Amino acid sequence: MNNRRVIVKIPASTANLGPGFDTLGMALSLYAWIELRVSEQTEFHFYGDQMKGLPKDKSNLIYKVAQLVFKEAGVSVPELSISMHSDIPLTRGLGSSASAIVGALVAANALIGGPLSDDKLFQIATALEGHPDNVGASLFGGIVVSAWDGERAEYIRIEPDRRLKTLVAIPAFQLSTEKARHALPTQISMADAVFNVGRSSLLVAALASGDLGMIRHAMKDRLHQPYRAALIPGMATILERAVEFGALGVALSGAGPTLIAFAQDKAEVEQSLEQFLLDTLKQEGIEAKTLWLSPCVHGPQITVEDISNQPAIPLPDRIKGAM
Ligand code: HSE
């Protein structure tokens, strides 16, 4: 274990997919990398703009999550060298915290020889996040349908249709999940519950069967998006009109503020859809960046290296080309 270096590449994720609040998640082709090594003294090496301001002491999330794994496995590894590079923007609704949790769990488990099962890691990750949607997608890749009763999370993974592409519009402001959850009511009507059960079920069936034309009818929500709209100016118009510009469907990504449009024929809709999203946000005074992302079909990719006879290459050099 002392001569081992573990590098894990973890996908970002989008949660809810509209109606599947705290239930549906999909992994996306945007990544974070975490490297773990045993060290004499705990040290942190963070690379990339996304990492600025994160704690570099034992209160760090990655350190704490790694220690949970060691405790669960009954081993002691108090001092770690932790490196991280992330392309996933923080607090924008693309699962950055879920990818950090999943990456830390998977890397720590690999460092000690992998005693914990994926299911165990999923249970720990869900309890830490408070919902299984983002962590399930980052851990298993593809589309993950999950349910959590506060004790156990169950899931089924669906292979994403190869034709599916997504366009994300990432506003230049941060929105904490906590604030976006505070906007939600504590009770909803039976009519709204039935509306969401119908849409969410239809969406899962559409994604599982490849009936992409059904997405526009299914990707509708009455549980969270209407209440969060006030926090993201322009969102209501985007949700209402994106299909006119070629989207298969559109949703708030996780708790926002990122918006995610699903598309089939990227070349055909690329410019009009991007322009519509950017113009609508701009009319509200919001700058945003767009990215075309594919569903990521795999979970974390783990590399374990023996570094006994070689100096460790810094993480950014090691992953160059993959970023
Ligand atoms: N399902 C969560 C929410 C995802 O919408 O609040 C955000 O982490």
Residues whose N, C-alpha, C, O or C-beta is under 5 A from the ligand:
A	BS01	HSE	A15 F21 D22 H131 D133 T177 G254 A255
